[in-house]
């Protein structure tokens, strides 16, 4: 056996979980990403999707993607930097800049590439990146590629953030990078307090709005809009794989910042551009979001119902205040067993276990879509509560 295979052959955690009947990953779905999906020919309620506006199977979105393929083909065969820029890429960037009220925007092939390419780029060798400890993995990876000094502060703890800012040289760039809505915990960054500290210590702010776009802010325009602080935030990042029913991501900022990123970000320059179909799907999704505000309203109505229902059942939902609702289990095996029991009973949820989180913080991630009905939410709460009681998670 060669050295690489020999080294990796001992990794058998997935196989052990499979043998125990609690392996929760790469589960095959045989239908579109709707509130009900088909798995092994069986209908399953989907509460593990990031499609917050429920647009992945919207007729207008699908038709826009089909029309784009007919006009532009299936791909661009190159990077945005060279031969891969289409007129609809520019149209989308202009629309995104308008949506989040910034001078300009720049589209990447994935949201992960945005954070990897931007976070690693802007702070130099003697500068500082200051991150919330629960920032998305793409931000963490971007910081690892940066030559800057990386400081992490306790989650949403403003005293901890200020303590890190005090450690920084006054004359160096200090960039605070935070999630808008945190993807596992479902809480919102304390942006007004972050802004006050940024002004006090002359720091810049980047907000990752992957889970905020389409959920909070005017017409779903994100965290900065939600707090009325768009002018105080330097960079706004977002993805297309969630509310916008597609694939890709963007960064929005002042024109000087966008100009620099556009000509220096390696994940943009050395990656193929967004496909025509993906780009057109985002444009159609934005139009629907802006013209159908009732989608966001319904999303928040069922969020209130779900949060109330889970709390009354005895679940610990942490500090969630959004359509992302963590159900803290605090036991890896029970979380995996609960996930499998629910799937068998027709409810799809996502487990988050160690090492992704500390064992004492493991949870079930329950997420809502604007297309869920009140009845579907109530059924899911009933089934999740029943299974949790059977496992001794709830008394």
Secondary structure as UniProt FT lines:
FT   HELIX           3..8
FT   TURN            9..10
FT   HELIX           13..20
FT   STRAND          36..39
FT   TURN            40..41
FT   STRAND          42..46
FT   TURN            52..53
FT   TURN            56..57
FT   HELIX           59..72
FT   TURN            80..83
FT   HELIX           87..100
FT   STRAND          104..108
FT   HELIX           111..122
FT   TURN            125..126
FT   STRAND          128..132
FT   TURN            133..134
FT   HELIX           137..145
FT   STRAND          149..153
FT   TURN            155..156
FT   HELIX           158..166
FT   TURN            170..171
FT   STRAND          174..179
FT   TURN            183..185
FT   HELIX           191..201
FT   STRAND          204..208
FT   TURN            210..215
FT   HELIX           218..220
FT   HELIX           223..227
FT   HELIX           230..232
FT   STRAND          235..239
FT   TURN            243..244
FT   STRAND          249..253
FT   HELIX           255..264
FT   HELIX           266..269
FT   HELIX           276..291
FT   HELIX           294..313
FT   TURN            318..319
FT   STRAND          324..328
FT   HELIX           332..344
FT   TURN            345..346
FT   STRAND          347..348
FT   STRAND          350..352
FT   TURN            354..355
FT   HELIX           359..361
FT   STRAND          363..367
FT   TURN            370..371
FT   HELIX           374..390
FT   TURN            391..392
//
